[in-house]
Amino acid sequence: MSRGFTLLEVMIALAILSISLLAVFQSQSSSLFILGETQNLRRANSYIQERLLFWERSKDPPPVSVNQGTFPVDHELSGWRWFLTVEDIDPLPGITVRRVNYRLEWDQGGNTRSFDADLYVRAD
């Protein structure tokens, strides 16, 4: 009667261990990517809500315009692009409202990601 493992048993055990570790590392990699994506979306949401809140509380509506730019190097959103579109729309005959659309774009994982939100205010 032999005591111990044969070479074939050791190789099968190592193969099973390798496959298991590969699955764990893959899920860890996916978790880190999703965490980064979630953090960027949270930052974008927070920034846009702050900007739109300014216009919501303002006594005067923003002027009709289209603007875009990038954030300075020392800003927390450095490297991101912003787009602000303010336009008058007529949802119903005789009713005009001003739509403020703020959009942020950034590059992540070789793709362009974006987040945007709208605010509707009085046009006059």
Stockholm file with secondary structure:
# STOCKHOLM 1.0

chainA/1-124         MSRGFTLLEVMIALAILSISLLAVFQSQSSSLFILGETQNLRRANSYIQERLLFWERSKDPPPVSVNQGTFPVDHELSGWRWFLTVEDIDPLPGITVRRVNYRLEWDQGGNTRSFDADLYVRAD
#=GR chainA/1-124 SS CCCSCCHHHHHHHHHHHHHHHHHHHHHHHHHHHHHHHHHHHHHHHHHHHHHHHHHHHCSSCCCSEEEEEECCTTSTTTTCEEEEEEEEEEEETTEEEEEEEEEEEEEETTEEEEEEEEEEEECC
#=GC SS_cons         CCCSCCHHHHHHHHHHHHHHHHHHHHHHHHHHHHHHHHHHHHHHHHHHHHHHHHHHHCSSCCCSEEEEEECCTTSTTTTCEEEEEEEEEEEETTEEEEEEEEEEEEEETTEEEEEEEEEEEECC
//
